[in-house]
Amino acid sequence: MIVGIRDYLMMICETTPTTLTETNVQICRRSTRLKIKDFQSRVSWSVESEPLGYFTLLPTELMYQILHTLTIQDIGILSLTSKSLRDVISVYINSRSGMKRIQPRKLVHLRKHSCKRTICDNHMSHYRNIGLLLKRTTCLYPTRERLRILENCVSQLQGVNRIFTCQALSCHGQLLSTFTRGWEERECMRAYLTVSESQSMTNKILMMLSGNPGSNSQVEIKTRRFFRHVLLDQCKVMEDLSMWLNFILKPFPMVHQARMLYLLYGPLCPNTDVIFWECMAEPSIGEGESRHRAIAPLSEIAMALKALFMHKEWSDDDVISVLEELTGCPDEWLIENIARLLILCGESITLKVLGSKAINGKMTDLGNTIVAFSVVLYDEGLRMSWLIKIVQQLCQMMRTSQDVKAFLASITATYKDFILALMYTPGEEVTTMQIQVHHIAMAQSDFMQGLMLQLFGSTPPSLQQPRISLQNYRKEN
């Protein structure tokens, strides 16, 4: 009996744990399966009902950590996937974590000059990506709200806020140009007003224009740097350049428009950032670096004038008037520099400027300009066929044959006066050589006038001019 009870108890001890374990396992399996099923149903419901899908299950901190690991380009592309994700990214950009993410990273400064260029390119690319990110996250917002977001971002970015160094302004300009690319002109006008007012540029311009050229050199160079690096130098096509120039110049009178144009594109003093206002009134014919420094800004001024000719709000008369004011700012330009500027502007603009002089009967100015053209073309090694074509078209624009004769006579008279002025030295007696040169110059003048009259279709009744002795010429001049 006792043995039977012991065997029964041992059997229970051996079988009961096994039975309980199996029972527990079955219960555990049944519970896990239900939990997984319930979790999957909730996830499926979240994916179907929530705009963010699986991202809805993530806490904000974890979502920000995910965005922090992405590049700025990827974040911008991600913002285009849905409106809800765009809103999350917008909040992230304005947060402390997001602002820290878009701040430019400090690159290791290398001593080699080539590496400095690489660092600058990396900074420009970084700000270009920021502009693209802001453009994508605000693409459905009103223009005013987009500009507010842009200014808020710029005000917090290190290195571009109220710093008038060339690199900082270029970064600002790269961000702005990327952000506003493709906008309509009236929207760009709002962007221009917002950006210029944030830097108090209107006050700076009025302060500068209230004094003489060069009297506020620090304000002048800040104004030049801002408009050049932020707006004008970022333009890739002439339409954009004409638009920004119109915004800058149009609010001011014509005299100030010419002065602003020279301030933006005129030459700088050697080894300084001060604008060289007297440069164009001085002879620029030289060699090497001095010649390039004097002539190179003329190509930029010519490009700006051609851009203004393209804009719908600028008539031909407006641009011609600004050009004439420009060539007298601050003093009358050297005639050769005016000729260089017109040559760089191209045939169309040159004919409009010279045609205006022809219509108004300014034959002496026309003659001086044509002679200056020939000197510049010779110095630059260019063909005279361009100048001959200009003279022919000017003759066709004149109303009467008398105007043509007066125009051609002014050309030959200018050549003759230049030669005699170079030959004559005050206080010296007239030599036999000077008398011979004088006769040759007069003969050449007669021959050139007759030849041009024949070539351009006018036959004068008499080619004979009154003889002027060298002594009389010295008395008259």
ZABAFI-17023 format. One record per residue (C-alpha): x, y, z; residue number from 1. Coordinates in nm, 2 decimals. Layout:
<<X Y Z> NUM>;
...
***
This chain:
<<0.00 0.00 0.00> 1>;
<<0.27 0.24 0.10> 2>;
<<0.47 0.13 -0.21> 3>;
<<0.18 0.20 -0.43> 4>;
<<0.12 0.55 -0.28> 5>;
<<0.49 0.63 -0.33> 6>;
<<0.48 0.51 -0.69> 7>;
<<0.17 0.72 -0.75> 8>;
<<0.33 1.03 -0.60> 9>;
<<0.64 0.98 -0.80> 10>;
<<0.43 0.94 -1.11> 11>;
<<0.25 1.27 -1.03> 12>;
<<0.58 1.44 -0.97> 13>;
<<0.71 1.32 -1.30> 14>;
<<0.40 1.40 -1.50> 15>;
<<0.26 1.71 -1.35> 16>;
<<0.54 1.96 -1.44> 17>;
<<0.54 1.83 -1.79> 18>;
<<0.17 1.88 -1.82> 19>;
<<0.18 2.22 -1.66> 20>;
<<0.46 2.33 -1.88> 21>;
<<0.28 2.23 -2.20> 22>;
<<-0.03 2.40 -2.07> 23>;
<<0.17 2.72 -2.00> 24>;
<<0.33 2.70 -2.34> 25>;
<<0.00 2.68 -2.51> 26>;
<<-0.13 2.97 -2.31> 27>;
<<0.18 3.18 -2.39> 28>;
<<0.16 3.10 -2.76> 29>;
<<-0.20 3.19 -2.78> 30>;
<<-0.13 3.53 -2.60> 31>;
<<0.16 3.62 -2.83> 32>;
<<-0.03 3.54 -3.14> 33>;
<<-0.31 3.76 -3.03> 34>;
<<-0.08 4.04 -2.94> 35>;
<<0.10 4.03 -3.28> 36>;
<<-0.23 4.02 -3.46> 37>;
<<-0.35 4.32 -3.26> 38>;
<<-0.03 4.51 -3.33> 39>;
<<-0.05 4.43 -3.70> 40>;
<<-0.41 4.55 -3.71> 41>;
<<-0.32 4.87 -3.54> 42>;
<<-0.02 4.93 -3.77> 43>;
<<-0.23 4.86 -4.07> 44>;
<<-0.50 5.10 -3.95> 45>;
<<-0.23 5.37 -3.89> 46>;
<<-0.08 5.32 -4.23> 47>;
<<-0.42 5.35 -4.40> 48>;
<<-0.56 5.63 -4.19> 49>;
<<-0.26 5.85 -4.10> 50>;
<<-0.09 6.07 -4.37> 51>;
<<0.26 5.99 -4.23> 52>;
<<0.20 5.61 -4.23> 53>;
<<0.47 5.42 -4.03> 54>;
<<0.63 5.75 -3.92> 55>;
<<0.32 5.82 -3.71> 56>;
<<0.44 5.55 -3.47> 57>;
<<0.77 5.73 -3.41> 58>;
<<0.82 5.99 -3.14> 59>;
<<0.93 6.34 -3.25> 60>;
<<1.28 6.30 -3.11> 61>;
<<1.34 5.98 -3.31> 62>;
<<1.19 6.15 -3.62> 63>;
<<1.44 6.43 -3.59> 64>;
<<1.72 6.19 -3.54> 65>;
<<1.63 6.03 -3.87> 66>;
<<1.62 6.37 -4.05> 67>;
<<1.95 6.46 -3.89> 68>;
<<2.12 6.17 -4.06> 69>;
<<1.99 6.27 -4.41> 70>;
<<2.17 6.51 -4.64> 71>;
<<2.00 6.85 -4.71> 72>;
<<1.93 6.74 -5.06> 73>;
<<1.75 6.43 -4.94> 74>;
<<1.55 6.63 -4.69> 75>;
<<1.43 6.86 -4.96> 76>;
<<1.33 6.56 -5.18> 77>;
<<1.15 6.40 -4.88> 78>;
<<0.95 6.72 -4.83> 79>;
<<0.79 6.68 -5.18> 80>;
<<0.64 6.34 -5.10> 81>;
<<0.34 6.46 -4.89> 82>;
<<0.20 6.77 -4.73> 83>;
<<0.22 6.61 -4.38> 84>;
<<0.58 6.52 -4.42> 85>;
<<0.65 6.87 -4.55> 86>;
<<0.50 7.02 -4.24> 87>;
<<0.71 6.79 -4.02> 88>;
<<1.03 6.90 -4.20> 89>;
<<0.93 7.27 -4.18> 90>;
<<0.89 7.24 -3.80> 91>;
<<1.23 7.05 -3.80> 92>;
<<1.41 7.33 -3.99> 93>;
<<1.29 7.59 -3.75> 94>;
<<1.38 7.39 -3.44> 95>;
<<1.72 7.41 -3.27> 96>;
<<1.82 7.07 -3.40> 97>;
<<1.72 7.16 -3.76> 98>;
<<1.90 7.49 -3.75> 99>;
<<2.21 7.32 -3.62> 100>;
<<2.18 7.07 -3.91> 101>;
<<2.18 7.34 -4.19> 102>;
<<2.45 7.55 -4.04> 103>;
<<2.77 7.53 -4.26> 104>;
<<3.02 7.29 -4.12> 105>;
<<3.36 7.42 -4.04> 106>;
<<3.60 7.27 -4.28> 107>;
<<3.97 7.21 -4.19> 108>;
<<4.16 7.51 -4.33> 109>;
<<4.44 7.40 -4.56> 110>;
<<4.74 7.61 -4.65> 111>;
<<4.74 7.53 -5.02> 112>;
<<4.57 7.79 -5.23> 113>;
<<4.39 7.53 -5.44> 114>;
<<4.22 7.40 -5.13> 115>;
<<4.09 7.74 -5.04> 116>;
<<3.90 7.74 -5.37> 117>;
<<3.76 7.40 -5.28> 118>;
<<3.64 7.52 -4.94> 119>;
<<3.47 7.82 -5.11> 120>;
<<3.29 7.59 -5.36> 121>;
<<3.17 7.37 -5.08> 122>;
<<3.03 7.66 -4.89> 123>;
<<2.85 7.79 -5.21> 124>;
<<2.71 7.44 -5.27> 125>;
<<2.59 7.42 -4.91> 126>;
<<2.39 7.74 -4.94> 127>;
<<2.26 7.64 -5.28> 128>;
<<2.12 7.33 -5.12> 129>;
<<1.97 7.53 -4.83> 130>;
<<1.79 7.76 -5.09> 131>;
<<1.66 7.45 -5.27> 132>;
<<1.54 7.30 -4.94> 133>;
<<1.35 7.62 -4.85> 134>;
<<1.21 7.65 -5.20> 135>;
<<1.07 7.30 -5.18> 136>;
<<0.93 7.32 -4.83> 137>;
<<0.75 7.65 -4.90> 138>;
<<0.64 7.60 -5.26> 139>;
<<0.27 7.61 -5.17> 140>;
<<0.29 7.91 -4.94> 141>;
<<0.21 8.27 -5.04> 142>;
<<0.50 8.49 -5.15> 143>;
<<0.50 8.70 -4.83> 144>;
<<0.51 8.40 -4.61> 145>;
<<0.79 8.24 -4.81> 146>;
<<1.00 8.56 -4.78> 147>;
<<0.94 8.57 -4.41> 148>;
<<1.06 8.21 -4.37> 149>;
<<1.36 8.30 -4.58> 150>;
<<1.46 8.60 -4.38> 151>;
<<1.41 8.41 -4.06> 152>;
<<1.64 8.14 -4.18> 153>;
<<1.91 8.39 -4.31> 154>;
<<1.90 8.58 -3.98> 155>;
<<2.00 8.26 -3.79> 156>;
<<2.26 8.13 -4.04> 157>;
<<2.61 8.20 -3.93> 158>;
<<2.83 8.39 -4.17> 159>;
<<2.57 8.56 -4.39> 160>;
<<2.37 8.79 -4.16> 161>;
<<2.48 9.15 -4.18> 162>;
<<2.84 9.07 -4.28> 163>;
<<2.96 9.26 -4.59> 164>;
<<3.25 9.03 -4.68> 165>;
<<3.25 8.91 -5.04> 166>;
<<3.22 8.54 -4.94> 167>;
<<2.94 8.60 -4.70> 168>;
<<2.74 8.80 -4.95> 169>;
<<2.81 8.55 -5.22> 170>;
<<2.67 8.27 -5.00> 171>;
<<2.36 8.49 -4.93> 172>;
<<2.32 8.55 -5.30> 173>;
<<2.35 8.18 -5.39> 174>;
<<2.08 8.10 -5.14> 175>;
<<1.85 8.38 -5.26> 176>;
<<1.90 8.31 -5.63> 177>;
<<1.82 7.94 -5.58> 178>;
<<1.52 8.02 -5.37> 179>;
<<1.37 8.27 -5.62> 180>;
<<1.46 8.10 -5.95> 181>;
<<1.15 8.07 -6.17> 182>;
<<0.95 8.34 -5.99> 183>;
<<0.76 8.60 -6.18> 184>;
<<0.90 8.95 -6.19> 185>;
<<0.65 9.10 -5.94> 186>;
<<0.73 8.83 -5.69> 187>;
<<1.10 8.90 -5.74> 188>;
<<1.03 9.26 -5.68> 189>;
<<0.89 9.17 -5.34> 190>;
<<1.20 8.96 -5.27> 191>;
<<1.42 9.25 -5.37> 192>;
<<1.24 9.49 -5.14> 193>;
<<1.25 9.25 -4.85> 194>;
<<1.62 9.17 -4.88> 195>;
<<1.73 9.53 -4.94> 196>;
<<1.52 9.66 -4.65> 197>;
<<1.67 9.40 -4.42> 198>;
<<2.01 9.54 -4.49> 199>;
<<1.89 9.91 -4.49> 200>;
<<2.02 9.95 -4.84> 201>;
<<1.78 10.23 -4.93> 202>;
<<1.93 10.45 -4.65> 203>;
<<2.28 10.37 -4.76> 204>;
<<2.20 10.47 -5.12> 205>;
<<2.04 10.80 -5.02> 206>;
<<2.33 10.88 -4.80> 207>;
<<2.58 10.80 -5.08> 208>;
<<2.38 11.01 -5.34> 209>;
<<2.36 11.31 -5.11> 210>;
<<2.73 11.37 -5.14> 211>;
<<2.98 11.39 -5.42> 212>;
<<3.13 11.08 -5.58> 213>;
<<3.39 10.93 -5.35> 214>;
<<3.29 11.13 -5.04> 215>;
<<3.14 10.82 -4.87> 216>;
<<3.38 10.55 -4.99> 217>;
<<3.28 10.30 -4.72> 218>;
<<2.91 10.33 -4.80> 219>;
<<2.99 10.31 -5.17> 220>;
<<3.19 9.99 -5.14> 221>;
<<2.92 9.83 -4.91> 222>;
<<2.65 9.91 -5.16> 223>;
<<2.86 9.78 -5.45> 224>;
<<2.94 9.45 -5.27> 225>;
<<2.58 9.39 -5.17> 226>;
<<2.42 9.44 -5.51> 227>;
<<2.70 9.27 -5.70> 228>;
<<2.75 8.96 -5.49> 229>;
<<2.39 8.91 -5.37> 230>;
<<2.20 8.99 -5.69> 231>;
<<2.38 9.08 -6.00> 232>;
<<2.67 8.83 -6.01> 233>;
<<2.43 8.55 -5.94> 234>;
<<2.25 8.60 -6.28> 235>;
<<2.30 8.33 -6.53> 236>;
<<2.09 8.49 -6.82> 237>;
<<2.05 8.84 -6.94> 238>;
<<1.68 8.85 -6.85> 239>;
<<1.76 8.81 -6.48> 240>;
<<2.03 9.08 -6.50> 241>;
<<1.79 9.32 -6.67> 242>;
<<1.53 9.25 -6.40> 243>;
<<1.75 9.31 -6.10> 244>;
<<1.91 9.62 -6.26> 245>;
<<1.56 9.76 -6.33> 246>;
<<1.47 9.71 -5.96> 247>;
<<1.79 9.89 -5.85> 248>;
<<1.80 10.18 -6.09> 249>;
<<1.44 10.27 -6.18> 250>;
<<1.34 10.45 -5.86> 251>;
<<1.61 10.71 -5.90> 252>;
<<1.65 11.01 -6.14> 253>;
<<1.85 10.96 -6.46> 254>;
<<2.16 11.13 -6.32> 255>;
<<2.16 10.91 -6.02> 256>;
<<2.09 10.60 -6.24> 257>;
<<2.41 10.67 -6.43> 258>;
<<2.61 10.72 -6.11> 259>;
<<2.47 10.40 -5.96> 260>;
<<2.57 10.22 -6.28> 261>;
<<2.92 10.34 -6.25> 262>;
<<2.93 10.25 -5.88> 263>;
<<2.82 9.90 -5.96> 264>;
<<3.05 9.83 -6.25> 265>;
<<3.31 10.10 -6.26> 266>;
<<3.69 10.03 -6.19> 267>;
<<3.84 10.02 -5.85> 268>;
<<4.16 10.19 -5.74> 269>;
<<4.47 9.97 -5.76> 270>;
<<4.51 9.74 -5.45> 271>;
<<4.20 9.88 -5.28> 272>;
<<3.83 9.84 -5.28> 273>;
<<3.77 10.22 -5.34> 274>;
<<3.59 10.31 -5.66> 275>;
<<3.82 10.49 -5.90> 276>;
<<3.58 10.77 -6.02> 277>;
<<3.84 10.96 -6.23> 278>;
<<3.97 10.66 -6.42> 279>;
<<3.76 10.71 -6.74> 280>;
<<3.87 11.07 -6.77> 281>;
<<4.24 10.97 -6.79> 282>;
<<4.42 10.81 -7.08> 283>;
<<4.39 10.43 -7.06> 284>;
<<4.63 10.34 -7.34> 285>;
<<4.91 10.15 -7.18> 286>;
<<5.05 9.80 -7.15> 287>;
<<4.99 9.50 -6.92> 288>;
<<4.79 9.52 -6.60> 289>;
<<4.72 9.89 -6.61> 290>;
<<4.56 9.86 -6.95> 291>;
<<4.35 9.56 -6.84> 292>;
<<4.24 9.73 -6.52> 293>;
<<4.12 10.04 -6.71> 294>;
<<3.95 9.86 -7.00> 295>;
<<3.80 9.55 -6.83> 296>;
<<3.52 9.74 -6.64> 297>;
<<3.40 9.88 -6.97> 298>;
<<3.29 9.53 -7.07> 299>;
<<3.08 9.49 -6.76> 300>;
<<2.92 9.84 -6.81> 301>;
<<2.84 9.75 -7.17> 302>;
<<2.68 9.42 -7.05> 303>;
<<2.46 9.62 -6.81> 304>;
<<2.35 9.86 -7.08> 305>;
<<2.26 9.58 -7.31> 306>;
<<2.06 9.42 -7.03> 307>;
<<1.87 9.74 -6.98> 308>;
<<1.79 9.76 -7.35> 309>;
<<1.62 9.42 -7.32> 310>;
<<1.39 9.53 -7.04> 311>;
<<1.03 9.63 -7.13> 312>;
<<1.03 9.93 -6.90> 313>;
<<1.34 10.09 -7.05> 314>;
<<1.29 10.26 -7.39> 315>;
<<1.58 10.33 -7.63> 316>;
<<1.58 10.70 -7.53> 317>;
<<1.60 10.61 -7.16> 318>;
<<1.91 10.39 -7.21> 319>;
<<2.07 10.65 -7.44> 320>;
<<2.02 10.92 -7.19> 321>;
<<2.17 10.71 -6.91> 322>;
<<2.46 10.63 -7.13> 323>;
<<2.52 11.00 -7.21> 324>;
<<2.50 11.08 -6.84> 325>;
<<2.73 10.79 -6.76> 326>;
<<3.01 10.92 -6.99> 327>;
<<3.01 11.24 -6.80> 328>;
<<3.02 11.09 -6.45> 329>;
<<3.18 11.24 -6.25> 330>;
<<3.38 11.43 -6.53> 331>;
<<3.37 11.40 -6.90> 332>;
<<3.52 11.07 -7.02> 333>;
<<3.81 11.05 -7.26> 334>;
<<3.68 11.01 -7.61> 335>;
<<3.87 10.69 -7.66> 336>;
<<3.70 10.53 -7.35> 337>;
<<3.36 10.64 -7.49> 338>;
<<3.45 10.47 -7.82> 339>;
<<3.56 10.15 -7.64> 340>;
<<3.23 10.14 -7.45> 341>;
<<3.02 10.18 -7.76> 342>;
<<3.22 9.91 -7.94> 343>;
<<3.16 9.67 -7.66> 344>;
<<2.79 9.76 -7.65> 345>;
<<2.76 9.63 -8.01> 346>;
<<2.65 9.77 -8.34> 347>;
<<2.28 9.81 -8.26> 348>;
<<2.33 10.03 -7.95> 349>;
<<2.61 10.22 -8.12> 350>;
<<2.39 10.31 -8.42> 351>;
<<2.11 10.43 -8.18> 352>;
<<2.35 10.65 -7.98> 353>;
<<2.52 10.80 -8.29> 354>;
<<2.19 10.82 -8.48> 355>;
<<2.06 11.03 -8.20> 356>;
<<2.35 11.27 -8.24> 357>;
<<2.30 11.28 -8.62> 358>;
<<1.94 11.36 -8.59> 359>;
<<2.02 11.64 -8.35> 360>;
<<2.29 11.78 -8.58> 361>;
<<2.59 11.71 -8.35> 362>;
<<2.83 11.66 -8.64> 363>;
<<3.14 11.76 -8.45> 364>;
<<3.07 11.50 -8.18> 365>;
<<3.01 11.24 -8.45> 366>;
<<3.34 11.32 -8.62> 367>;
<<3.53 11.30 -8.30> 368>;
<<3.37 10.97 -8.21> 369>;
<<3.44 10.81 -8.55> 370>;
<<3.81 10.91 -8.53> 371>;
<<3.82 10.77 -8.18> 372>;
<<3.67 10.45 -8.32> 373>;
<<3.94 10.42 -8.57> 374>;
<<4.21 10.47 -8.31> 375>;
<<4.06 10.21 -8.07> 376>;
<<4.01 9.95 -8.35> 377>;
<<4.38 10.00 -8.45> 378>;
<<4.50 9.96 -8.09> 379>;
<<4.30 9.65 -8.05> 380>;
<<4.40 9.50 -8.38> 381>;
<<4.04 9.49 -8.52> 382>;
<<3.92 9.54 -8.87> 383>;
<<3.81 9.88 -9.00> 384>;
<<3.52 9.72 -9.20> 385>;
<<3.30 9.75 -8.89> 386>;
<<3.36 10.13 -8.87> 387>;
<<3.30 10.17 -9.25> 388>;
<<2.97 10.00 -9.21> 389>;
<<2.87 10.23 -8.92> 390>;
<<2.96 10.54 -9.12> 391>;
<<2.76 10.41 -9.42> 392>;
<<2.45 10.34 -9.20> 393>;
<<2.48 10.68 -9.04> 394>;
<<2.48 10.85 -9.38> 395>;
<<2.17 10.66 -9.47> 396>;
<<2.00 10.78 -9.16> 397>;
<<2.06 11.15 -9.23> 398>;
<<1.79 11.35 -9.40> 399>;
<<1.98 11.56 -9.65> 400>;
<<2.30 11.55 -9.85> 401>;
<<2.42 11.86 -9.67> 402>;
<<2.41 11.67 -9.34> 403>;
<<2.61 11.39 -9.50> 404>;
<<2.87 11.64 -9.63> 405>;
<<2.89 11.81 -9.29> 406>;
<<2.93 11.47 -9.12> 407>;
<<3.21 11.35 -9.35> 408>;
<<3.38 11.69 -9.33> 409>;
<<3.38 11.67 -8.95> 410>;
<<3.56 11.33 -8.98> 411>;
<<3.84 11.46 -9.20> 412>;
<<3.87 11.78 -9.00> 413>;
<<3.92 11.59 -8.68> 414>;
<<4.20 11.38 -8.83> 415>;
<<4.36 11.69 -8.96> 416>;
<<4.34 11.87 -8.62> 417>;
<<4.48 11.58 -8.44> 418>;
<<4.78 11.56 -8.67> 419>;
<<4.85 11.93 -8.66> 420>;
<<4.81 11.94 -8.28> 421>;
<<5.07 11.67 -8.24> 422>;
<<5.30 11.85 -8.48> 423>;
<<5.28 12.19 -8.32> 424>;
<<5.47 12.27 -8.00> 425>;
<<5.40 12.60 -7.83> 426>;
<<5.69 12.84 -7.82> 427>;
<<5.89 12.69 -8.10> 428>;
<<5.96 12.83 -8.44> 429>;
<<5.81 12.66 -8.74> 430>;
<<6.05 12.44 -8.92> 431>;
<<6.06 12.32 -9.28> 432>;
<<5.97 11.97 -9.17> 433>;
<<5.66 12.10 -8.99> 434>;
<<5.55 12.29 -9.30> 435>;
<<5.58 11.98 -9.51> 436>;
<<5.38 11.78 -9.26> 437>;
<<5.12 12.05 -9.26> 438>;
<<5.08 12.04 -9.63> 439>;
<<5.06 11.66 -9.62> 440>;
<<4.79 11.67 -9.35> 441>;
<<4.58 11.92 -9.55> 442>;
<<4.62 11.72 -9.87> 443>;
<<4.52 11.40 -9.69> 444>;
<<4.21 11.58 -9.55> 445>;
<<4.10 11.69 -9.90> 446>;
<<4.16 11.35 -10.05> 447>;
<<3.97 11.16 -9.77> 448>;
<<3.67 11.39 -9.79> 449>;
<<3.64 11.36 -10.16> 450>;
<<3.69 10.98 -10.14> 451>;
<<3.43 10.94 -9.87> 452>;
<<3.18 11.15 -10.06> 453>;
<<3.22 10.93 -10.36> 454>;
<<3.20 10.61 -10.17> 455>;
<<2.88 10.71 -9.98> 456>;
<<2.70 10.84 -10.29> 457>;
<<2.73 11.22 -10.27> 458>;
<<2.91 11.42 -10.52> 459>;
<<3.01 11.77 -10.39> 460>;
<<3.01 12.07 -10.63> 461>;
<<3.36 12.15 -10.52> 462>;
<<3.62 11.96 -10.32> 463>;
<<3.84 12.27 -10.28> 464>;
<<3.88 12.39 -9.92> 465>;
<<4.03 12.72 -9.82> 466>;
<<4.41 12.69 -9.75> 467>;
<<4.51 12.74 -9.39> 468>;
<<4.87 12.82 -9.32> 469>;
<<5.04 12.68 -9.02> 470>;
<<5.09 13.02 -8.87> 471>;
<<4.72 13.10 -8.90> 472>;
<<4.64 12.76 -8.75> 473>;
<<4.86 12.83 -8.45> 474>;
<<4.69 13.17 -8.40> 475>;
<<4.34 13.01 -8.42> 476>;
<<4.43 12.73 -8.18> 477>;
***
